Amino acid sequence: MIPTRGTDPTGSTEVALSTDEQLRLAALHRFAVLDTPPEPQFDHLVELAVRVFDMPMALVSFVDEDRQWFKANYGFPTFEGPRSESFCSVAIAQDGVMIIPDATQHEQFRTYPNVLGEPHIRSYAGAPLITPDGHKLGTFCVIGTQPREFSEKEQEILASFAQMAMAELKLRQALHKLSHVAMNDALTGLPNRVQFRQQLTEACRRADVSGEKVVVGLLDLDRFKLINDTFGHAEGDRLLKDIARRLKEATATSDVVARMSGDEFVLLLADVRSVADIALVTKRLEDSFAVPFLLGGQEVFVHWSLGLSVYPDDAKELDALLGHADAAMYRVKRAGGGHAAFQRQEDQRTTLQVERLTALHRALEQDELRLYFQPIVQAGSQAVVAHEALLRWIRPSGIVSPLDFIPLAETSGLIVPIGRWVLRQAVNAVKTGQLQKVSVNISALEIRQLDFMEHLRWILMESSVEPQRVLLELTESSLLEPRFAAVLKEINALGVQTALDDFGNGYSSLAALTNLPVQVVKIDRSFTAPIGVDTPAGKRALEVVRGIVTLVSALGLPTVAEGIETPEQADLLLKVGCTYFQGYLFGRPEPLS
C-alpha cells in the first residue's frame, strides 16, 4: 500500500502514515459519519454520561487524519480541533481506557491550549470506539475542570458507553445502507419510485415559486416480454441496465430518470420553460434508441411508448399527475408506440375522456359503481382477517379500469361523493355481518373536506359498527401533509385504524415512519413481484422486503405484503416476517354475494 502523508499526533511534523493508520482511517470513512449533523441517539448518550460521572463535559469523538471531530458534544466549547492537541488521539494509541487524573501535572498534556486556556481541562477519561475488526475510530470521553480519579468500576461503565456509541454507529450505517437500497433500483442503480416521488415533490415546490413547469414522462418499453422470452432474463436485465444508461445520457444532469418497475421508466424534467425544451429531450431519446443494442451478439432495436403530463397544467396532485402520464402512455401504446404524447387536462383531453367524465358524473345515480372485496389473510395460518374494498365501474359498454377513471374522479373532485359512497357501503358490509373487518382507500382530497370527520363519525354511529373494525388506507402524501395532522389524530382517537398504503410507492423515507400516525404498513407490490424467481433481482427484492419488515417491526407495526400470487412468494415472505398477505393467491377481488 502506498503511504500517504499525515501529521504526528504530538506535533506538526509530516510523517508517512503507517499501514495500520491507513486501515484505521479507511474504517472510519466507511461509516460516513464525519461532518454529519447532530443525531439524538448520540446526544442522549453524552447527556447521560455527564449525569452518571458528574462531569461537565462528554464527547463522542472521532480522530481523523489531522483533526478530531465530535459527533456528540455536551459542554465542550468547540466541535472539532487539531489532532496534535487532542487527548483522544493519544487514547486510541493505548489499550483500554485512558485516564488523566490531572492534565496540568502530565508531561505531555500540560502545555495543550485547552489545558492552559478554555475550557481548562484538568481530568480526562476516554474509552476507545472499536470496530469489530479492531480499528479504533475515536473515543467516548468525559472531561472535567477539576482533578479526578476514576475507579475500575467507573472505567468499566465508560467502556460500556463506548460500546453503546459503537452499536448506534453500526445501526446508523446499516440504516443508511438499507435506505439506499430502498431508494434506488437494485438492477439499474437509478432512483426508484420512492426517491422519484421525493424529487417530484421538491420540483413541484420549486415550480410554485419560479412559475416554471414540471414535466413527468412515463416510458414503457414495447414488447419487452418478447426480448426476455427470446434471449433469457439475464440478457433482459443487461438490456435494462443499458437502457438506463442511455436514458441518463439523453437527459440533462438536472433531470431525473428513475425505474418504476419491470420495463417502465419515469422521467422528471424540471424547470421547463416551453414545449420546445421537451421536444429537445424527446429528440435526444429518439436518437439514442436509433442505435441498436447488442444482445447475445445480435443487434436488437428497442422501441418505447412515452406519455407526458405537465405540472401544474394537468394536475397539482402528484398521483393525478402520474395518472395523466400513465393514461397518455397507454394511449400511445394502443396507437402503436414509438412516440410521445401529452395528457392535457384542459385543452388536450381526448373525446373519450370527456365522455367518461360526463358518464362518471351519472355513475352513482345510475347504479354503475360496485364494490369488490379482496381478502387480507394472516401470514401464518392464512386465515382471513379483513377485506379491502376496491371500486369498480361497470358500464353498459363494459368495465372501466380504475387506472382510467380514478384519476378523472380525483382531478374533477368527484372522488369526494364517490369516496363517501364507498365508505358507507363498505361499513354497511361489516354491519350486515358479511365482513369481519374492512379496509377502505381514502384520497387526500377527501381528507381536505372540512366535514370529513363529521361524516366518518356519522357513518360509524348510524351503522353501530365498532371503529376498530374499520381501516382507512392513505397514501404517504396524505399522511405527510402537515395540515392533515389534526385530522389524522382525530381518526386515531376515534378508534379507527390507519394504514400507510403501497409503502415504497410514495416519497417518504424509512425514517419518516417513526412519525407517521399509522397502525399498519402495506408493502407495495413492486417490491414483492420479483420475489420467488431465482434471479438476482428476485433475491435483491427479498432482501429489501426483509429490511423493511425488520424496521417496521421494530416500530411495533404489522406489515401487509401486497401482490402475492404464488406459494413460493408466500413462503419466502412468511420467513422474513410479514404479518399479513394480500393477493390473487388468496383471492381475487369479488363482489359480495
C-alpha positions as CSV (number, residue, x, y, z in Angstrom):
1,M,0.0,0.0,0.0
2,I,1.4,3.4,-1.0
3,P,1.9,5.5,2.2
4,T,0.2,8.9,2.4
5,R,1.3,12.0,4.4
6,G,-0.2,13.0,7.8
7,T,0.5,14.9,11.0
8,D,2.2,13.4,14.0
9,P,-0.4,13.5,16.9
10,T,2.3,15.0,19.2
11,G,3.4,17.7,16.8
12,S,3.1,19.2,13.4
13,T,5.9,17.3,11.6
14,E,4.7,15.5,8.5
15,V,5.2,11.7,8.7
16,A,4.2,8.8,6.4
17,L,1.1,7.1,7.6
18,S,1.6,3.5,8.7
19,T,-0.4,0.8,7.1
20,D,-2.4,0.3,10.3
21,E,-3.3,4.0,10.4
22,Q,-4.4,3.9,6.8
23,L,-6.6,1.0,7.5
24,R,-8.0,2.7,10.6
25,L,-8.8,5.9,8.6
26,A,-10.4,3.7,5.9
27,A,-12.6,2.1,8.5
28,L,-13.6,5.5,9.9
29,H,-14.5,6.8,6.5
30,R,-16.6,3.8,5.7
31,F,-19.0,4.8,8.5
32,A,-19.5,8.2,6.7
33,V,-20.1,9.9,10.0
34,L,-17.6,12.8,9.8
35,D,-19.2,16.3,9.4
36,T,-22.8,15.0,9.7
37,P,-25.5,16.9,11.7
38,P,-26.2,16.0,15.3
39,E,-28.3,12.9,15.9
40,P,-30.4,12.3,19.1
41,Q,-29.1,8.8,19.7
42,F,-25.6,10.1,20.3
43,D,-26.6,13.3,22.0
44,H,-28.6,11.3,24.6
45,L,-25.5,9.2,25.4
46,V,-23.3,12.2,26.2
47,E,-26.1,13.8,28.2
48,L,-26.5,10.6,30.2
49,A,-22.7,10.3,30.7
50,V,-22.4,13.8,32.3
51,R,-25.0,12.8,34.9
52,V,-23.6,9.4,35.6
53,F,-20.0,10.7,36.1
54,D,-20.9,14.1,37.4
55,M,-18.6,15.7,34.9
56,P,-19.3,19.0,33.0
57,M,-18.3,17.7,29.5
58,A,-18.7,14.5,27.5
59,L,-17.9,13.8,23.8
60,V,-18.3,11.2,21.1
61,S,-15.0,12.0,19.4
62,F,-13.7,10.7,16.1
63,V,-10.0,11.0,15.2
64,D,-9.4,11.9,11.6
65,E,-6.1,12.2,9.8
66,D,-5.3,15.7,11.1
67,R,-8.2,16.6,13.4
68,Q,-10.6,15.3,15.9
69,W,-14.3,15.8,15.3
70,F,-17.2,15.5,17.7
71,K,-20.3,13.7,16.7
72,A,-21.9,14.5,20.0
73,N,-20.8,17.3,22.3
74,Y,-22.0,18.2,25.8
75,G,-20.4,21.2,27.4
76,F,-17.2,21.4,25.2
77,P,-16.8,24.9,23.6
78,T,-15.8,23.7,20.1
79,F,-16.9,20.9,17.7
80,E,-13.5,19.9,16.4
81,G,-9.8,20.6,17.0
82,P,-6.3,19.8,15.7
83,R,-5.3,16.2,16.2
84,S,-2.0,17.4,17.5
85,E,-3.8,19.0,20.5
86,S,-6.2,16.0,21.1
87,F,-6.3,13.8,24.1
88,C,-8.4,11.3,22.1
89,S,-5.7,10.7,19.5
90,V,-3.4,9.6,22.3
91,A,-6.1,7.5,23.9
92,I,-6.7,5.4,20.7
93,A,-3.0,4.6,20.6
94,Q,-3.3,2.9,24.0
95,D,-5.0,-0.2,25.3
96,G,-8.2,0.1,27.4
97,V,-9.5,3.3,28.9
98,M,-7.0,6.2,29.2
99,I,-7.2,8.1,32.5
100,I,-5.6,11.5,33.1
101,P,-6.4,12.5,36.7
102,D,-4.7,15.9,36.4
103,A,-3.6,17.2,33.0
104,T,-1.7,20.1,34.5
105,Q,0.6,17.5,36.1
106,H,1.0,15.4,32.9
107,E,4.2,16.0,31.0
108,Q,2.5,15.5,27.5
109,F,-0.8,17.4,28.1
110,R,0.1,20.2,30.4
111,T,1.1,22.5,27.5
112,Y,-2.1,21.8,25.4
113,P,-4.1,25.0,24.7
114,N,-7.3,23.5,26.0
115,V,-5.5,22.8,29.3
116,L,-3.8,26.3,29.6
117,G,-6.9,28.0,28.3
118,E,-10.6,27.3,27.8
119,P,-12.1,25.0,28.8
120,H,-9.2,24.5,31.3
121,I,-9.2,20.7,31.2
122,R,-7.9,19.0,34.3
123,S,-9.3,15.5,34.2
124,Y,-10.0,13.2,31.3
125,A,-11.2,9.6,30.8
126,G,-11.5,8.2,27.3
127,A,-12.7,4.7,26.2
128,P,-11.9,3.8,22.5
129,L,-14.6,3.3,19.9
130,I,-13.5,-0.1,18.5
131,T,-14.9,-1.7,15.3
132,P,-15.5,-5.5,15.2
133,D,-12.2,-5.9,13.3
134,G,-10.2,-3.9,16.0
135,H,-9.9,-0.5,14.5
136,K,-10.1,2.4,17.0
137,L,-12.1,5.2,15.4
138,G,-12.1,7.6,18.3
139,T,-13.3,7.7,21.9
140,F,-16.2,8.2,24.2
141,C,-14.8,10.5,26.8
142,V,-15.7,12.6,29.8
143,I,-13.8,15.7,30.7
144,G,-13.6,17.8,33.9
145,T,-12.2,21.1,35.1
146,Q,-11.1,19.7,38.4
147,P,-8.6,16.8,39.2
148,R,-10.4,13.5,39.4
149,E,-9.6,9.8,39.8
150,F,-11.6,7.0,38.1
151,S,-12.3,3.7,39.8
152,E,-12.2,0.4,37.9
153,K,-16.0,0.3,38.1
154,E,-16.2,3.8,36.5
155,Q,-13.8,2.7,33.8
156,E,-16.0,-0.3,33.0
157,I,-19.0,1.9,32.8
158,L,-17.2,4.3,30.5
159,A,-16.2,1.4,28.3
160,S,-19.9,0.4,28.2
161,F,-20.8,3.9,27.0
162,A,-18.2,3.5,24.2
163,Q,-19.8,0.1,23.2
164,M,-23.2,1.7,23.1
165,A,-21.9,4.5,20.9
166,M,-20.4,1.9,18.5
167,A,-23.6,0.0,18.5
168,E,-25.5,3.1,17.5
169,L,-22.9,3.9,14.8
170,K,-23.2,0.4,13.3
171,L,-27.0,0.6,13.4
172,R,-26.8,4.0,11.7
173,Q,-24.5,2.5,9.0
174,A,-27.0,-0.4,8.5
175,L,-29.9,2.0,8.2
176,H,-28.1,4.2,5.7
177,K,-27.3,1.1,3.6
178,L,-30.9,-0.1,3.8
179,S,-32.2,3.4,3.0
180,H,-30.0,3.4,-0.1
181,V,-31.4,0.1,-1.2
182,A,-34.9,1.2,-0.5
183,M,-34.4,4.5,-2.5
184,N,-32.6,3.0,-5.6
185,D,-33.4,0.3,-8.1
186,A,-31.1,-2.7,-7.4
187,L,-30.7,-3.6,-11.0
188,T,-30.0,-0.3,-12.8
189,G,-28.8,1.9,-9.9
190,L,-31.4,4.5,-10.9
191,P,-33.7,6.2,-8.3
192,N,-36.7,4.0,-7.7
193,R,-40.3,5.2,-7.3
194,V,-39.8,6.2,-3.7
195,Q,-36.9,8.6,-4.4
196,F,-38.7,9.7,-7.6
197,R,-41.7,10.9,-5.6
198,Q,-39.4,12.8,-3.2
199,Q,-37.7,14.6,-6.2
200,L,-41.0,15.2,-7.9
201,T,-42.4,16.8,-4.8
202,E,-39.4,19.1,-4.5
203,A,-39.5,20.0,-8.2
204,C,-43.2,21.0,-7.9
205,R,-42.4,23.1,-4.9
206,R,-39.7,25.0,-6.8
207,A,-42.1,25.4,-9.8
208,D,-44.7,27.0,-7.5
209,V,-42.1,29.7,-6.7
210,S,-40.5,30.1,-10.1
211,G,-43.7,29.8,-12.2
212,E,-42.0,27.3,-14.5
213,K,-43.3,23.9,-15.4
214,V,-42.5,20.3,-14.4
215,V,-42.9,17.5,-16.9
216,V,-43.4,13.9,-15.9
217,G,-42.9,11.3,-18.5
218,L,-43.7,7.6,-18.2
219,L,-41.7,5.5,-20.6
220,D,-42.7,1.9,-21.2
221,L,-40.7,-0.5,-23.5
222,D,-42.7,-2.0,-26.3
223,R,-42.8,-5.8,-26.4
224,F,-40.1,-6.3,-23.8
225,K,-41.5,-9.7,-22.9
226,L,-40.5,-10.9,-26.3
227,I,-36.9,-10.0,-25.5
228,N,-37.0,-11.9,-22.2
229,D,-38.6,-14.9,-23.9
230,T,-36.0,-14.9,-26.8
231,F,-32.8,-14.1,-25.0
232,G,-33.5,-15.0,-21.4
233,H,-33.9,-12.9,-18.3
234,A,-30.2,-12.4,-17.7
235,E,-29.8,-10.8,-21.1
236,G,-33.1,-8.9,-20.4
237,D,-31.6,-7.5,-17.2
238,R,-28.4,-6.5,-19.0
239,L,-30.5,-4.7,-21.6
240,L,-32.4,-2.8,-18.9
241,K,-29.1,-1.6,-17.5
242,D,-28.0,-0.4,-21.0
243,I,-31.3,1.4,-21.5
244,A,-31.0,3.1,-18.1
245,R,-27.5,4.3,-19.1
246,R,-28.8,5.7,-22.5
247,L,-31.8,7.4,-20.8
248,K,-29.3,9.2,-18.4
249,E,-27.1,10.2,-21.3
250,A,-30.1,11.6,-23.2
251,T,-31.3,13.8,-20.4
252,A,-29.8,16.8,-18.6
253,T,-27.9,16.4,-15.3
254,S,-30.7,18.4,-13.6
255,D,-33.4,15.9,-14.9
256,V,-34.3,12.7,-13.2
257,V,-34.5,9.2,-14.7
258,A,-36.0,6.6,-12.4
259,R,-37.1,3.0,-12.8
260,M,-40.7,2.4,-11.6
261,S,-40.9,-1.4,-12.1
262,G,-40.2,-4.0,-14.8
263,D,-39.7,-2.3,-18.1
264,E,-41.2,1.0,-17.1
265,F,-39.1,4.1,-16.5
266,V,-40.1,7.6,-15.5
267,L,-38.6,11.0,-16.4
268,L,-38.7,14.2,-14.4
269,L,-37.9,17.3,-16.4
270,A,-37.8,20.2,-14.0
271,D,-37.7,24.0,-14.6
272,V,-39.2,23.7,-18.1
273,R,-39.9,27.0,-19.8
274,S,-41.5,25.9,-23.0
275,V,-42.7,22.9,-25.1
276,A,-39.5,23.3,-27.2
277,D,-37.5,22.2,-24.1
278,I,-39.4,19.0,-24.0
279,A,-39.1,18.4,-27.7
280,L,-35.3,18.6,-27.4
281,V,-35.4,15.8,-24.8
282,T,-37.7,13.5,-26.8
283,K,-35.5,14.1,-29.9
284,R,-32.4,13.0,-27.9
285,L,-34.3,10.0,-26.7
286,E,-35.2,9.0,-30.3
287,D,-31.6,9.5,-31.4
288,S,-30.3,7.4,-28.5
289,F,-32.6,4.5,-29.3
290,A,-32.0,4.7,-33.0
291,V,-28.7,2.9,-32.3
292,P,-29.3,-0.9,-31.8
293,F,-28.4,-2.7,-28.6
294,L,-26.3,-5.9,-28.6
295,L,-27.8,-9.0,-27.1
296,G,-26.1,-12.3,-27.3
297,G,-24.0,-11.0,-30.2
298,Q,-27.2,-9.9,-32.1
299,E,-28.3,-6.4,-32.8
300,V,-31.7,-5.5,-31.3
301,F,-33.7,-2.3,-31.8
302,V,-35.8,-1.3,-28.8
303,H,-39.0,0.8,-29.1
304,W,-40.8,2.7,-26.4
305,S,-44.0,4.5,-25.7
306,L,-43.9,7.8,-23.8
307,G,-46.7,9.6,-22.1
308,L,-46.2,13.1,-20.7
309,S,-48.1,15.3,-18.2
310,V,-47.4,18.8,-17.1
311,Y,-47.5,20.4,-13.6
312,P,-49.5,22.4,-12.8
313,D,-51.4,22.5,-16.1
314,D,-52.7,18.9,-16.0
315,A,-52.9,18.4,-12.2
316,K,-51.5,19.6,-8.9
317,E,-51.9,16.3,-7.1
318,L,-48.9,14.0,-7.6
319,D,-51.0,10.9,-8.0
320,A,-53.2,12.6,-10.6
321,L,-50.2,13.9,-12.4
322,L,-48.7,10.4,-12.7
323,G,-52.1,9.1,-13.6
324,H,-52.3,11.5,-16.6
325,A,-48.9,10.5,-17.8
326,D,-49.8,6.8,-17.4
327,A,-53.0,7.3,-19.4
328,A,-51.2,9.2,-22.1
329,M,-48.6,6.4,-22.3
330,Y,-51.2,3.7,-22.7
331,R,-52.9,5.8,-25.4
332,V,-49.6,5.9,-27.2
333,K,-49.0,2.2,-26.8
334,R,-52.5,1.4,-28.2
335,A,-51.7,3.6,-31.2
336,G,-48.6,1.5,-31.9
337,G,-46.0,3.1,-29.6
338,G,-42.7,4.8,-30.5
339,H,-43.7,8.4,-29.9
340,A,-44.6,10.8,-27.1
341,A,-48.0,12.2,-26.2
342,F,-49.2,14.8,-23.7
343,Q,-52.2,14.2,-21.5
344,R,-53.6,17.7,-21.0
345,Q,-56.4,18.1,-18.6
346,E,-58.0,21.1,-20.3
347,D,-57.3,21.7,-24.0
348,Q,-55.9,18.4,-25.0
349,R,-58.3,16.0,-23.2
350,T,-59.4,13.3,-25.6
351,T,-63.0,12.8,-26.6
352,L,-63.0,9.5,-24.8
353,Q,-62.0,11.2,-21.5
354,V,-64.7,13.9,-21.9
355,E,-67.3,11.2,-22.5
356,R,-66.1,9.2,-19.5
357,L,-66.0,12.3,-17.2
358,T,-69.6,13.1,-18.2
359,A,-70.7,9.4,-17.6
360,L,-68.8,9.4,-14.3
361,H,-71.0,12.2,-13.0
362,R,-74.0,10.0,-13.5
363,A,-72.4,6.7,-12.4
364,L,-73.7,6.9,-8.8
365,E,-77.3,7.8,-9.7
366,Q,-77.4,5.1,-12.5
367,D,-76.1,2.4,-10.1
368,E,-73.0,1.7,-12.2
369,L,-70.5,1.6,-9.3
370,R,-69.8,-1.6,-7.5
371,L,-67.6,-2.6,-4.6
372,Y,-65.4,-5.7,-4.9
373,F,-63.6,-7.1,-1.9
374,Q,-60.2,-8.8,-1.7
375,P,-59.3,-10.8,1.3
376,I,-56.3,-10.0,3.6
377,V,-55.0,-13.1,5.4
378,Q,-52.9,-13.8,8.4
379,A,-49.5,-14.9,7.0
380,G,-49.0,-18.0,9.2
381,S,-52.5,-19.5,9.3
382,Q,-53.7,-17.8,6.1
383,A,-57.0,-17.2,7.9
384,V,-58.9,-14.2,6.5
385,V,-58.7,-11.2,8.9
386,A,-60.1,-8.4,6.7
387,H,-61.1,-7.4,3.2
388,E,-60.0,-4.4,1.2
389,A,-62.9,-2.6,-0.6
390,L,-62.0,-1.9,-4.3
391,L,-64.1,0.3,-6.5
392,R,-65.3,-0.9,-10.0
393,W,-67.2,1.0,-12.6
394,I,-69.4,-1.3,-14.7
395,R,-70.9,0.5,-17.7
396,P,-73.3,-1.0,-20.3
397,S,-70.3,-0.9,-22.7
398,G,-68.1,-2.8,-20.2
399,I,-65.9,-2.5,-17.2
400,V,-63.8,0.7,-17.0
401,S,-60.3,0.3,-15.5
402,P,-59.7,2.1,-12.2
403,L,-56.5,3.4,-13.8
404,D,-58.7,5.3,-16.2
405,F,-61.5,6.6,-14.0
406,I,-59.8,7.2,-10.6
407,P,-57.5,10.0,-11.9
408,L,-60.6,11.5,-13.6
409,A,-62.5,11.3,-10.3
410,E,-59.7,12.9,-8.4
411,T,-59.0,15.8,-10.8
412,S,-62.7,16.6,-11.2
413,G,-63.5,16.4,-7.5
414,L,-65.9,13.6,-8.0
415,I,-63.8,11.4,-5.7
416,V,-65.4,13.1,-2.7
417,P,-69.0,11.9,-3.3
418,I,-67.8,8.6,-4.7
419,G,-65.5,8.1,-1.8
420,R,-68.2,8.7,0.7
421,W,-70.4,6.2,-1.1
422,V,-67.6,3.7,-0.9
423,L,-67.0,4.2,2.8
424,R,-70.7,3.9,3.6
425,Q,-71.2,0.7,1.5
426,A,-68.0,-0.9,3.0
427,V,-69.0,-0.2,6.6
428,N,-72.5,-1.5,5.8
429,A,-70.9,-4.8,4.7
430,V,-69.4,-5.1,8.2
431,K,-72.7,-4.1,9.8
432,T,-74.6,-6.8,8.0
433,G,-72.0,-9.4,9.1
434,Q,-70.8,-10.1,5.6
435,L,-67.3,-8.9,6.5
436,Q,-65.3,-9.1,9.8
437,K,-63.2,-6.0,9.1
438,V,-63.0,-3.7,6.1
439,S,-60.1,-1.6,4.7
440,V,-61.1,1.5,2.6
441,N,-58.8,3.7,0.5
442,I,-59.2,7.4,1.2
443,S,-57.8,10.1,-1.1
444,A,-56.1,13.3,0.1
445,L,-59.0,15.3,-1.5
446,E,-61.5,13.5,0.8
447,I,-59.4,14.4,3.9
448,R,-59.3,18.0,2.9
449,Q,-63.1,18.3,3.2
450,L,-63.9,20.3,6.4
451,D,-66.7,17.8,7.3
452,F,-64.7,14.6,6.7
453,M,-64.6,13.7,10.4
454,E,-68.2,14.6,10.9
455,H,-69.1,12.3,8.0
456,L,-66.9,9.5,9.4
457,R,-68.5,9.7,12.9
458,W,-72.0,9.8,11.4
459,I,-71.3,6.6,9.4
460,L,-70.0,4.8,12.5
461,M,-72.8,6.0,14.7
462,E,-75.5,5.2,12.1
463,S,-74.1,1.7,11.5
464,S,-73.2,0.9,15.1
465,V,-70.0,-0.7,13.7
466,E,-67.1,-0.7,16.2
467,P,-64.4,1.8,14.9
468,Q,-61.6,-0.8,15.3
469,R,-63.3,-2.9,12.5
470,V,-62.6,-0.1,10.0
471,L,-59.2,0.6,8.5
472,L,-58.5,3.7,6.3
473,E,-55.7,3.3,3.8
474,L,-53.9,6.6,3.0
475,T,-51.1,7.5,0.7
476,E,-47.8,8.9,2.1
477,S,-48.6,12.3,0.5
478,S,-51.8,12.4,2.7
479,L,-50.1,11.3,5.8
480,L,-47.2,13.7,5.5
481,E,-49.1,16.9,4.7
482,P,-48.9,19.0,8.0
483,R,-52.4,20.3,7.6
484,F,-53.8,16.8,7.9
485,A,-52.1,16.0,11.2
486,A,-55.0,17.2,13.3
487,V,-57.5,15.1,11.3
488,L,-55.3,12.0,11.5
489,K,-55.1,12.4,15.2
490,E,-58.9,12.6,15.4
491,I,-59.2,9.5,13.3
492,N,-56.9,7.6,15.6
493,A,-58.7,9.0,18.7
494,L,-62.0,7.8,17.3
495,G,-60.6,4.2,17.3
496,V,-60.4,3.9,13.5
497,Q,-57.1,2.5,12.3
498,T,-55.0,4.0,9.5
499,A,-52.6,2.2,7.1
500,L,-49.8,3.5,5.0
501,D,-50.8,2.2,1.6
502,D,-48.3,1.0,-1.0
503,F,-45.2,1.7,1.1
504,G,-42.4,2.2,-1.4
505,N,-44.7,3.8,-3.9
506,G,-44.7,7.2,-2.1
507,Y,-42.0,9.6,-1.2
508,S,-41.3,9.4,2.5
509,S,-38.0,8.0,3.8
510,L,-37.8,4.9,6.1
511,A,-37.0,7.2,9.0
512,A,-40.3,9.1,8.4
513,L,-42.2,6.0,9.5
514,T,-41.4,6.9,13.1
515,N,-43.6,10.0,12.9
516,L,-46.5,8.7,10.7
517,P,-49.7,8.1,12.6
518,V,-50.4,4.6,11.2
519,Q,-51.1,1.2,12.7
520,V,-50.4,-0.9,9.6
521,V,-47.8,-0.6,6.8
522,K,-48.7,-2.1,3.4
523,I,-45.7,-3.1,1.2
524,D,-46.1,-2.1,-2.4
525,R,-46.5,-5.0,-4.9
526,S,-43.5,-3.6,-6.9
527,F,-41.3,-4.9,-4.1
528,T,-43.0,-8.3,-3.8
529,A,-43.5,-9.1,-7.5
530,P,-39.9,-10.2,-8.3
531,I,-39.8,-12.5,-5.2
532,G,-39.9,-16.2,-5.8
533,V,-38.0,-16.1,-9.0
534,D,-34.4,-17.4,-8.8
535,T,-32.7,-14.3,-10.3
536,P,-30.5,-11.6,-8.8
537,A,-33.4,-9.2,-9.0
538,G,-35.7,-11.7,-7.1
539,K,-33.1,-12.2,-4.4
540,R,-32.4,-8.5,-4.0
541,A,-36.2,-7.8,-3.8
542,L,-36.5,-10.3,-1.0
543,E,-33.6,-8.7,1.0
544,V,-35.2,-5.3,0.5
545,V,-38.5,-6.6,1.9
546,R,-36.6,-8.3,4.8
547,G,-35.1,-4.9,5.7
548,I,-38.4,-3.1,5.5
549,V,-40.1,-5.7,7.7
550,T,-37.3,-5.5,10.2
551,L,-37.5,-1.8,10.6
552,V,-41.3,-1.6,10.6
553,S,-41.5,-4.4,13.2
554,A,-39.0,-2.6,15.3
555,L,-41.6,0.2,15.4
556,G,-44.2,-2.3,16.6
557,L,-46.2,-2.1,13.4
558,P,-47.6,-5.1,11.4
559,T,-47.0,-5.4,7.6
560,V,-49.3,-6.4,4.8
561,A,-47.4,-7.7,1.7
562,E,-49.5,-6.9,-1.4
563,G,-49.5,-8.7,-4.8
564,I,-48.8,-12.3,-3.5
565,E,-49.5,-14.6,-6.5
566,T,-47.5,-17.8,-5.8
567,P,-47.0,-20.1,-2.9
568,E,-43.2,-19.5,-3.3
569,Q,-43.7,-15.8,-2.6
570,A,-45.9,-16.5,0.4
571,D,-43.4,-19.0,1.9
572,L,-40.4,-16.6,1.5
573,L,-42.3,-13.6,2.8
574,L,-43.6,-15.6,5.8
575,K,-39.9,-16.4,6.6
576,V,-38.9,-12.7,6.5
577,G,-41.6,-11.9,9.0
578,C,-44.5,-10.3,7.0
579,T,-47.6,-10.3,9.2
580,Y,-50.4,-10.4,6.6
581,F,-50.7,-11.2,2.9
582,Q,-52.9,-9.9,0.1
583,G,-53.0,-11.1,-3.5
584,Y,-54.5,-13.4,-6.1
585,L,-53.1,-16.4,-4.3
586,F,-55.6,-15.9,-1.5
587,G,-58.5,-14.5,-3.6
588,R,-59.2,-12.1,-6.4
589,P,-61.4,-9.1,-5.8
590,E,-65.0,-10.3,-5.9
591,P,-68.4,-8.7,-5.2
592,L,-70.3,-9.9,-2.1
593,S,-73.0,-12.4,-2.8
